[in-house]
């Protein structure tokens, strides 16, 4: 495997620089003429904030090379127009929270390349003075090619990632609701978790629903258990003899409502995720040992698609493996298995 070429940033900031070399580099960076090769002559820097952004351009491009712009849309457009008038074609922006996202979207409309920078990288470069504006420091580092652009997804994948992360939050919310249910049952000395491993399963939810509907007979409650539950009816009934406190029953109802709401949210995310995946193009990879089929040639027999099983627990209600194979052209999970 060919050795990866070391970037300028890595070469200047890695551990091979001793203390004296780092001090020397620091002095060069803060000087008017650092003696470094200019990589981006039309570079700017933007210090991203919650309420406003500070932008810096070279001193010969504007009488006021550092200006403050608001975070609202009209101001972001004014920022883009100002950078254009200053002949700036690339800017360095630190990845601060999510505040950089609308800024990046609007600057892209003005054909300005946004280099999204990890904040740790700017701190690793020595020589910064306290009286230097953050935006000016970013501009200077970017001008000499000392900053590395962060990885960003293509636009078609942004929606998939957004919905998947949102779904993950709903899964965690459902997990917290299950813990809340368990806590409420324990407070009433209903030891359901001792006989049923997962109270969020079919048996557990059926018994909890019957409790909330007013059933108190432990043997009638035990009849709601699924046949696959290993505990006997007598054992389940003994674990369901509790002290039915009205306040804790209300707490249990709230936890169940939260759990069901989180699952409805997950189902909506699954539908939206399926629509985003459907917009991604299919890919077909022809391997060397599989020649192209000529017209009239015998096509290989296609297997009957398997019926999609009902998802268990928090699993998504769509066949992600099939979608992955369609989009990538190959089953990446099988490749991983063969390489391990």
C-alpha positions in Angstrom: 0.0 0.0 0.0 1.3 3.4 -1.0 2.3 5.7 1.9 -0.1 8.5 2.4 1.4 11.9 1.7 1.7 14.0 4.9 -0.2 17.2 4.8 1.3 20.6 5.5 -0.7 20.8 8.8 0.6 17.4 10.0 4.2 18.2 9.0 4.2 21.5 10.8 2.3 20.5 14.0 3.1 16.8 14.7 5.3 15.6 17.5 8.5 15.7 15.5 8.8 19.5 16.1 10.7 20.2 19.2 10.1 23.1 21.5 12.5 25.4 19.8 11.0 24.6 16.4 7.5 25.2 17.6 8.6 28.6 19.1 10.2 29.5 15.8 7.0 28.5 13.8 5.0 30.6 16.3 7.1 33.6 15.6 6.8 33.2 11.9 3.0 32.8 12.0 2.4 36.0 13.9 4.9 38.0 11.8 3.9 40.1 8.8 6.0 37.8 6.5 6.0 34.3 7.9 8.0 33.0 5.0 5.4 30.2 4.3 4.0 29.4 0.9 0.6 30.9 0.2 -1.8 28.2 -0.8 -5.1 30.1 -0.8 -4.5 33.8 -1.8 -8.2 34.6 -1.7 -8.9 33.1 1.7 -11.1 34.5 4.5 -11.9 33.4 8.0 -15.2 33.5 9.9 -15.6 33.2 13.6 -19.0 31.5 14.1 -21.3 32.5 17.0 -24.8 32.1 18.3 -26.0 35.7 17.7 -23.4 37.0 15.2 -20.4 36.0 13.0 -17.1 37.9 12.7 -15.6 37.7 9.2 -12.0 38.6 8.2 -10.5 39.2 4.8 -7.0 40.4 3.7 -6.2 44.0 4.7 -5.9 45.2 1.1 -9.4 44.0 0.1 -11.5 46.4 2.3 -11.0 49.4 4.4 -12.6 47.5 7.3 -11.2 43.9 6.8 -12.9 42.5 10.0 -16.7 43.0 10.2 -19.5 41.6 12.3 -22.6 40.1 10.7 -25.9 39.0 12.3 -27.0 35.4 12.2 -30.4 36.0 10.5 -30.8 35.1 6.8 -30.6 38.6 5.4 -27.3 39.3 7.2 -25.9 36.0 6.0 -26.7 37.0 2.4 -25.0 40.4 3.1 -21.9 38.5 4.3 -21.8 36.4 1.1 -22.1 39.6 -1.0 -19.3 41.3 1.0 -17.0 38.3 0.6 -17.7 38.3 -3.1 -16.9 42.0 -3.4 -13.6 41.3 -1.6 -12.8 38.6 -4.2 -12.9 35.8 -1.6 -13.4 32.3 -3.0 -12.7 30.2 0.1 -13.3 30.7 3.9 -12.3 28.8 7.0 -15.1 28.1 9.5 -14.9 26.3 12.8 -17.4 23.5 13.3 -19.2 25.2 16.2 -22.4 23.3 17.2 -24.9 23.6 14.4 -24.5 27.3 13.9 -22.2 26.8 10.9 -24.9 24.9 8.9 -27.1 27.8 7.6 -23.9 29.9 7.1 -22.4 27.1 4.9 -25.6 26.7 2.9 -25.9 30.4 2.0 -22.2 30.9 1.3 -22.3 28.0 -1.1 -24.9 29.9 -3.1 -22.3 32.6 -3.7 -19.8 30.1 -5.0 -17.6 30.4 -1.9 -16.0 27.2 -0.8 -16.4 26.6 3.0 -13.5 24.8 4.7 -15.0 23.3 7.8 -12.3 23.1 10.5 -12.0 21.1 13.6 -11.5 23.6 16.4 -8.8 21.5 18.0 -6.6 21.9 14.8 -6.5 25.6 15.2 -5.4 25.3 18.8 -2.6 22.9 17.9 -0.9 25.4 15.7 1.5 27.4 17.9 2.1 31.2 17.9 -1.3 32.7 18.3 -1.5 36.0 20.3 -4.4 37.0 22.5 -5.0 40.3 20.6 -5.5 38.5 17.3 -9.2 38.1 16.3 -10.3 34.5 15.9 -11.5 35.2 12.3 -8.1 36.8 11.4 -6.3 33.8 12.8 -8.5 31.4 10.8 -7.9 33.4 7.7 -4.1 33.4 8.2 -3.9 29.6 8.8 -6.1 28.9 5.8 -4.1 31.2 3.6 -1.0 29.1 4.2 -2.8 25.8 3.9 -2.5 24.8 7.6 -6.1 23.7 8.0 -7.7 20.5 6.9 -11.3 20.4 5.7 -13.6 18.1 7.6 -15.6 15.3 6.0 -19.1 16.3 4.9 -21.8 14.1 3.4 -23.2 14.7 0.0 -26.5 16.5 -0.1 -28.5 13.3 -1.0 -27.3 11.6 2.2 -27.9 14.5 4.6 -31.6 13.6 4.9 -30.8 10.0 5.7 -28.4 10.9 8.4 -30.8 13.5 9.9 -33.7 11.1 10.2 -31.5 8.2 11.4 -30.1 10.4 14.2 -33.6 11.5 15.1 -34.7 7.9 15.3 -31.9 7.1 17.6 -33.1 9.8 20.0 -36.5 8.2 20.0 -35.0 4.8 20.7 -33.2 6.2 23.7 -36.4 7.9 24.8 -38.2 4.5 24.6 -35.5 2.9 26.7 -35.9 5.6 29.4 -39.6 5.0 29.4 -39.1 1.3 30.0 -36.9 2.1 33.0 -39.6 4.4 34.3 -42.1 1.6 34.0 -39.8 -0.8 35.8 -39.3 1.7 38.6 -43.1 2.3 39.0 -43.8 -1.5 39.2 -41.0 -2.0 41.8 -42.5 0.8 43.9 -45.7 -1.2 44.0 -43.8 -4.4 44.7 -44.9 -5.9 41.4 -41.9 -8.1 40.6 -42.8 -8.6 36.9 -39.2 -8.3 35.7 -38.2 -11.3 37.9 -40.3 -13.6 35.8 -40.3 -11.9 32.4 -36.9 -10.8 31.0 -38.2 -7.9 29.0 -41.3 -6.0 30.2 -41.4 -4.1 26.9 -42.3 -7.4 25.1 -45.7 -8.8 24.3 -46.3 -10.4 27.6 -45.0 -7.5 29.7 -47.0 -4.9 27.8 -50.2 -7.0 27.9 -50.0 -7.5 31.7 -49.2 -3.8 32.3 -52.1 -2.7 30.0 -54.4 -5.0 32.1 -53.2 -3.5 35.3 -53.9 0.0 34.0 -57.3 -1.1 32.9 -58.2 -2.1 36.5 -57.4 -5.8 36.7 -56.0 -6.8 40.1 -56.5 -10.5 40.2 -52.9 -11.9 39.9 -54.0 -15.1 38.3 -56.0 -13.3 35.6 -53.1 -11.1 35.0 -50.8 -14.2 34.7 -53.1 -15.5 31.9 -51.8 -12.7 29.7 -48.4 -14.2 29.5 -47.2 -15.6 26.3 -46.8 -19.4 26.0 -43.1 -18.9 25.4 -42.5 -17.4 28.8 -40.7 -20.1 30.8 -42.1 -19.1 34.2 -45.2 -21.0 35.3 -48.6 -19.4 35.8 -48.3 -19.7 39.6 -44.9 -18.1 39.6 -46.1 -15.1 37.4 -49.2 -14.7 39.6 -47.1 -14.6 42.8 -44.9 -11.8 41.3 -48.0 -9.7 40.5 -49.3 -9.3 44.0 -48.7 -5.6 44.6 -49.9 -2.7 46.6 -51.9 -0.7 44.0 -51.1 2.9 44.8 -53.1 5.4 42.8 -50.2 7.9 42.4 -47.8 5.2 41.2 -50.4 3.8 38.8 -50.6 7.3 37.3 -46.8 7.3 37.1 -46.9 4.0 35.3 -49.6 5.2 32.8 -47.4 8.2 32.0 -44.4 5.9 31.3 -46.5 3.7 29.1 -47.8 6.7 27.2 -44.2 8.0 26.6 -43.1 4.5 25.4 -45.9 4.2 22.9 -45.4 7.8 21.7 -41.7 7.1 21.1 -42.6 4.1 19.1 -45.1 6.0 17.0 -42.3 8.6 16.3 -40.0 5.7 15.3 -42.5 4.4 12.8 -42.9 7.9 11.3 -39.1 8.1 11.0 -39.0 4.7 9.3 -41.5 5.9 6.7 -39.5 9.1 6.1 -36.2 7.2 6.0 -37.7 4.8 3.4 -38.6 7.7 1.2 -35.1 9.2 1.4 -33.5 5.9 0.6 -35.8 5.4 -2.4 -34.4 8.6 -3.9 -30.9 7.3 -3.9 -29.9 5.7 -7.2 -29.3 1.9 -7.5 -25.9 0.6 -8.4 -25.0 -2.5 -10.3 -21.5 -4.0 -10.1 -20.5 -6.5 -12.7 -17.8 -8.8 -11.4 -15.1 -10.3 -13.7 -16.4 -13.9 -13.4 -19.9 -12.8 -14.3 -20.0 -11.8 -18.0 -22.7 -9.4 -19.2 -25.9 -11.1 -20.4 -26.4 -10.7 -24.1 -29.9 -10.1 -25.5 -31.7 -13.5 -25.7 -29.3 -15.1 -23.3 -30.6 -17.2 -20.4 -31.1 -14.9 -17.5 -30.3 -16.3 -14.0 -33.2 -17.5 -11.9 -34.2 -14.9 -9.4 -35.1 -16.0 -6.0 -38.5 -15.1 -4.6 -38.1 -12.2 -2.3 -38.5 -13.1 1.3 -41.4 -11.7 3.2 -40.3 -8.9 5.5 -40.6 -10.0 9.0 -42.3 -7.9 11.6 -39.7 -5.8 13.4 -38.8 -6.8 16.9 -38.2 -4.3 19.6 -36.8 -1.0 18.3 -35.7 -2.5 14.9 -36.7 -0.4 11.8 -39.7 -1.5 9.8 -37.7 -1.7 6.5 -35.2 -4.0 5.0 -32.0 -2.0 5.5 -29.8 -4.9 4.2 -31.6 -4.9 0.9 -31.4 -1.1 0.6 -27.7 -1.2 1.4 -27.1 -3.8 -1.3 -29.2 -1.9 -3.9 -27.4 1.4 -3.2 -23.9 0.0 -3.0 -24.3 -2.7 -5.7 -22.9 -5.3 -3.3 -23.8 -6.8 0.1 -21.2 -5.0 2.2 -22.1 -7.1 5.3 -21.2 -10.3 3.4 -17.9 -8.7 2.3 -17.1 -8.0 5.9 -17.8 -11.6 6.9 -15.6 -13.0 4.2 -12.7 -10.7 5.2 -12.8 -11.5 8.9 
